[in-house]
Amino acid sequence: MTRATKSKADTPPAPTIPPADVLGRLAALKTTGTPDLKQQWRELFVAEPPPYNRRFLESRLAYRIQELAYGGLKPETIQRLEALGEQLDGGNPILRRIRGDDKPIAGTRLIREYQGVEHSVTVLHDGYEYQGRPYQSLSSIARAITGTRWNGWLFFGLKNRRGTA
């Protein structure tokens, strides 16, 4: 089983972009309205845009513009990446959707000032340590500090309000 997508023989090819136009098009992405970004998506990908946020559309369009102007990955590179992906998940699509462990490396110290007091948390292999006591989650530490429920990742600045780390 491979990661290759369905054949694009039925769809018309995407336009080529002269390399001289790349910088101007990339700079314009920041000021282009979302409906226009979606239209560019239709033109460059020859498909409907996904229902993702503006930042995703901008970054993916920027990559696509450069890809069309300068060329994409070599076929050998694509094959190598597919082979590595198969080694990692054995071709199981369910495993591809499981989020990796994005916990900070053990030994990392997280420091947060709250109401004029500096609080330090040490990341352990199996949890966290705050004031000499073990905790299973950052949220429980944030609750111990504030007395209210908090998302621990948000409280310690590991995630912004939009949900990205």
Secondary structure, DSSP 8 states (H G I E B T S, - for coil): --------TTS-------GGGHHHHHHHHTTS-HHHHHHHHHHHHSS---S--HHHHHHHHHHHHHHHHH----HHHHHHHHHHHHHHHTT-HHHHHS-------TT-EEEEEETTEEEEEEEETTEEEETTEEES-HHHHHHHHHSS---HHHHTTSS-TTS--
